[in-house]
């Protein structure tokens, strides 16, 4: 069972993702509401995969991704982005993200993206 850290500033989105993952055999080991907390939790929990929102207060997803990759170059981070953030997504992939999906997304898109890891 893959251990997942869910990172999104919206509590509703974290709950939605967690529910999708729980019912499909993934273990959500933690949740974070910003990039700074995501880095801290990644170091503590060492999840197999991180779902990372791009736009968050305090520290955004791309900056957090960069720090997580510095800590663990083999980290698997899946970026979640809203429409219109394609340039930011490309930057995230260059910086080490293993993939991305566009919000809003259907459960099957999330599962398909995660099945690659």
C-alpha positions in Angstrom: 0.0 0.0 0.0 1.4 3.3 -1.1 1.8 6.0 1.6 0.6 9.4 0.5 1.0 13.0 1.8 -1.8 15.3 0.6 -0.8 19.0 0.3 -3.5 21.6 -0.5 -4.5 24.8 1.2 -8.2 24.0 0.8 -9.5 21.7 3.5 -12.3 20.5 1.2 -9.8 19.5 -1.5 -7.6 17.6 1.0 -10.7 15.8 2.2 -11.8 15.0 -1.4 -8.4 13.6 -2.3 -8.1 11.7 0.9 -11.5 10.1 0.4 -10.6 9.1 -3.2 -7.3 7.6 -2.0 -8.7 5.8 1.0 -11.4 4.0 -1.0 -8.9 2.9 -3.6 -6.3 1.2 -1.3 -3.9 4.1 -0.7 -2.8 5.1 2.8 -2.9 8.9 3.5 -0.2 9.3 6.1 -0.5 13.1 6.4 -2.0 16.3 5.2 -0.5 19.8 4.9 -2.1 23.1 4.1 1.0 24.9 2.8 4.5 24.2 1.3 6.4 24.8 4.6 4.3 22.3 6.4 4.6 19.8 3.5 8.4 19.9 3.7 8.3 19.3 7.5 5.9 16.4 7.1 7.8 14.9 4.2 10.9 14.7 6.3 9.0 13.2 9.2 6.7 10.8 7.4 8.8 9.8 4.3 5.7 9.1 2.1 5.9 7.2 -1.2 4.0 9.9 -3.0 3.1 13.6 -2.4 0.1 15.2 -4.1 1.1 18.9 -4.2 -1.1 21.9 -4.9 0.7 24.7 -6.7 -0.9 27.9 -5.3 -0.8 28.0 -1.5 -0.2 30.7 1.1 3.1 31.0 3.0 5.0 28.7 0.6 3.7 27.6 -2.8 4.0 24.1 -4.2 6.9 24.6 -6.6 9.1 26.1 -3.9 8.1 23.2 -1.6 8.8 20.7 -4.4 12.3 22.2 -4.8 13.1 21.8 -1.1 11.7 18.2 -1.0 13.8 17.2 -4.0 16.9 18.7 -2.3 16.2 16.6 0.7 15.3 13.5 -1.3 16.2 13.5 -5.0 14.1 10.4 -5.5 10.9 11.9 -4.1 7.7 11.3 -6.1 5.7 14.5 -6.3 2.5 14.8 -8.3 1.5 18.4 -8.9 -2.1 19.5 -8.9 -2.8 22.7 -10.8 -5.8 24.8 -11.7 -6.4 25.6 -15.4 -4.2 28.3 -16.7 -1.1 27.3 -14.8 0.6 25.3 -17.6 3.8 27.4 -17.5 4.1 26.8 -13.7 3.5 23.1 -14.3 6.3 22.9 -16.8 8.6 24.6 -14.3 7.6 22.1 -11.7 8.4 19.2 -14.0 11.8 20.7 -14.8 12.4 21.0 -11.0 11.6 17.3 -10.4 7.8 16.8 -10.3 7.0 13.3 -11.6 3.7 14.4 -13.2 0.7 16.7 -12.9 -3.1 16.7 -13.2 -5.4 19.7 -13.8 -8.0 20.6 -11.2 -10.9 20.0 -11.1 -10.2 16.3 -11.8 -12.2 13.1 -11.8 -11.2 10.3 -9.4 -10.1 8.1 -12.4 -7.6 10.8 -13.5 -6.0 10.9 -10.0 -5.8 7.1 -9.9 -4.4 6.8 -13.4 -1.7 9.3 -12.5 -0.8 7.6 -9.3 -0.7 4.1 -10.9 2.4 5.2 -12.8 4.4 5.3 -9.6 
